[in-house]
Structures are given as C-alpha cells and as structure tokens.
Amino acid sequence: MGRLVESTVVRSGGQLAAESGEGDTYLVRIAKYVPSEIVAGYVAINGFSLSAAEPQQLPIWIANFGLCLCLTPIYLARQASSGQPKAVHLVVASAAFLVWAYAVGGSSGIFGTNALNWYHASLSSILLVAFTLVSGAIVPQKKQD
C-alpha cells in the first residue's frame, strides 16, 4: 500500500473501477490524506518552542507553520509512484495540514493567544470532524481506455 491515495480508474464505458474493487476505500482515503508525518513534526517543533523566551516563540511558530505547509506537497509528491496522479492528493493533504495544525495547536502556537489569537476549541473540533468526513469522499480519478 502506497502513501498516496490510489486513484479510481474511469473506464471508457464510464464504469468506475472502484465498483470492481480497485482503488482505496473511503476510510483508507481519510487516513492517507492526513499528512501525519508533517503534523507530527509541526507539533514537536511547537512543543520545543515553548521552552524559548516568549518574544522568540512567535517567529518560531511562524517559521514552523510556513515550513510545514510548504513541505507537505513537496514531501508527498516525492512519495508518489511513477505515473500516479497526485495533484488532488497534494491539494487535499495541504488543506488537511491547515485543519490539523489549527486543531492540534491549541491555544499555543501560531493560532493561539500569543500570536494570531484565532483558536477556538469548539471551532477546531467542528472543522476537524467536517474536513475528515468530506475528505474521504474525494476520489482522484484517472482515465483508462
């Protein structure tokens, strides 16, 4: 099983290959769209930054967020197999990073009270659940003759 979502093949007659068992399932797509390696690095660096003096935390949070957001599509593109369609996966995974960074950062980090002050616990929970449910429904497709 590869790191990226396996596309569903649309045959020339319009039949989806998923109907014949090809491609990833809804739950597998949800798991694969989350860039868990990048989210883990983001959380770790945010945790390390808490030991820095308060004026130094904000630049660390901004750099960490920007770096991880930029690394998400780069890292996942390198994980793709040759010929595997990846554009949809890279866009969804980047959006997933944004949602997860907001949700797991809590009141610290770039979204917290010492920076943008945009964090709300209930909103983060709602966004996380909604994004997770919707992302599994996104099925990358490639045409096959």
N, C-alpha and C positions, 0 to 999 in steps of 0.2 A: 504494500500500500504506500503510495507516494504522499508527499507533504501537501501538494496542491489538490484541489477538488478535481475529481475525474469528470470530464465533460460528458454530457449526454449526446449521443450521435443522433442527428436527424437524418433518416434515410430518405432517398429520393421520393418515395411514396408518401412522405410526411409522417411516417410512424416513428415515434421516439424509441431509441434503443433501450431506454430505461424500462420500457414495457417488457423487454426481453431479459431484464436483469443486469444490463450493463450500466455503468456509471455509479456514482456514490449515492447513498440514501440520504434522506433529509437529516438525520441525526449525525451522520458522518460529515456532511457538508457543514453543519453548525460547528463541529469540533475543528475541522480543518480551516475554516475561515478565521478563527481567532488566532492571531499571531502570538501564541503563548510564550515563545522564546523571547520576543521583543518586550512583551508586557512584563515578564519576569525581570528582565534587565532594567526596565523603567522603574519598577517597584524597588529593586535593590539599590539603584543609584539614589532614588528619593530617600530611602532609609539612611544611606550613608550621609546624605547632605544634611540631615537633621543634627549631626554632630558638629557641623560648621557653625561659625558665628552667624547670627541672624541676618546681617546685611549681605553675607555671602551666599545665603540659601537661594534667593531669587534668581541670580544669574545661573546657578547650578540647575535649578528647576527648569528654567527656560532652555538652557543648552540640552539638558536631558530630554525634554519633551520634543524639541526640534530634531535632535539626533535620532531618537527612536521613531518618530514619524517618518523621517527620510529613509531610515534603514529598513522599515517594514517592506515596501515594494522591492527594494534592492535585494534584500535577503531572500524573499520569497521567489523572486524572478530567478535567482541562482538555484533554487530548489526544483524548478520545473524540469521535467523530462523534455527531451528534444521533440519538437513538434506539438507539444502540449499547449493548448490555448491557455493563456494566463492573464489576459487583460482584466477580465471580470473578477478573477480571484484577487488580483493586486488591488483593485479599487475597493472591493468589499472588505478585504483584510485591513486596508488603511483606515477605512471608516470604523472597523471593529477596534482598531487600536485607539482611536479617538474616544470611543464609548468606554472602553475598558480603562483607559488612562483616567478618564473623568471619574469612573465608578470606584476604582481601587485607590485613587489618590487620597480620598477622604478630605478632611479639612486642611491637610498639609499639601505641599506640592504646588504646582502652578495654578490649580483651580481653587486652592484653599484661601483662608482668611488673610494670610500674609502676602498674597500675590494678587490674582485676579478677583478673588472673593466671589466666585461663581458657583461654588459647590453647595449643593443641597442634597442631603441623604435620600430623601424620598424621590426626587427627580432622577438621581443616579440609578436607583433601583428600577424605576419605571423604564428609563432609557435602555438599561442593560437587558431587561426581560423583553422589551419590544424589539430591540435590534436582534437579539438572539432568535426570536421566533420568526422574524422576517428574513433574516439572512439564510436560514435553512431552505427557504423557498426559492432562492436564487440559484438557478441551474445553468451553468455555462454550457453552450451548445456548439458543436462543430458539425458541418455538413459532410455527409458521406454520399458518394454517388451510388 
